């Protein structure tokens, strides 16, 4: 099976950028490496997989995803 390279763009607030920097530093990784590790912890193949993953983690404080009102 062949895989395509995918570019994922995530927009973060200044506060979220700071949180990401602190967490990646604590993990001893660069920010991009840390984000890739978070994404690869669970296999995401299709858009439906990504949606299911985001719904399971919606409001997860460890990921700093805040539920919308």
C-alpha positions as CSV (number, residue, x, y, z in Angstrom):
1,X,0.0,0.0,0.0
2,X,1.4,3.4,-0.9
3,X,0.8,6.5,1.2
4,X,0.6,10.1,0.1
5,X,2.4,12.8,2.0
6,X,-0.1,15.2,3.7
7,X,0.4,18.6,5.0
8,X,-1.8,19.5,8.0
9,X,-2.1,23.2,9.0
10,X,-3.2,24.0,12.5
11,X,-3.8,27.6,13.6
12,X,-2.9,28.2,17.3
13,X,-3.5,31.2,19.5
14,X,-0.5,32.8,21.2
15,X,-1.5,31.0,24.4
16,X,-1.8,27.6,22.6
17,X,1.6,28.2,21.0
18,X,3.1,28.8,24.4
19,X,1.5,25.6,25.8
20,X,2.8,23.6,22.8
21,X,6.3,25.0,23.3
22,X,6.3,24.1,27.0
23,X,4.9,20.6,26.4
24,X,7.3,19.8,23.6
25,X,10.3,21.1,25.6
26,X,9.2,18.9,28.6
27,X,9.0,15.9,26.2
28,X,12.5,16.8,24.8
29,X,11.3,17.2,21.3
30,X,10.9,19.9,18.7
31,X,7.4,21.3,18.4
32,X,6.7,19.7,15.0
33,X,8.0,16.3,16.2
34,X,5.8,16.5,19.3
35,X,2.7,17.3,17.2
36,X,3.5,14.4,14.8
37,X,3.8,12.0,17.8
38,X,0.4,13.1,19.1
39,X,-1.1,12.5,15.7
40,X,0.6,9.2,15.2
41,X,-0.5,7.8,18.6
42,X,-3.7,6.8,16.8
43,X,-3.9,5.8,13.1
44,X,-5.9,8.2,11.1
45,X,-6.4,7.1,7.5
46,X,-9.6,8.9,6.3
47,X,-11.3,12.2,7.0
48,X,-13.9,10.2,8.9
49,X,-11.1,8.8,11.2
50,X,-9.9,12.4,11.8
51,X,-13.5,13.5,12.7
52,X,-14.0,10.5,15.0
53,X,-10.7,11.2,16.7
54,X,-11.5,14.9,17.2
55,X,-15.0,14.1,18.6
56,X,-13.4,11.7,21.1
57,X,-11.0,14.3,22.3
58,X,-13.2,17.4,22.1
59,X,-12.7,19.3,25.4
60,X,-9.7,17.2,26.4
61,X,-7.7,19.5,28.6
62,X,-4.5,17.5,27.9
63,X,-4.8,18.5,24.2
64,X,-6.2,22.0,25.1
65,X,-9.2,21.7,22.8
66,X,-11.9,23.9,24.2
67,X,-15.5,23.0,23.4
68,X,-17.4,25.8,21.6
69,X,-20.5,27.3,23.1
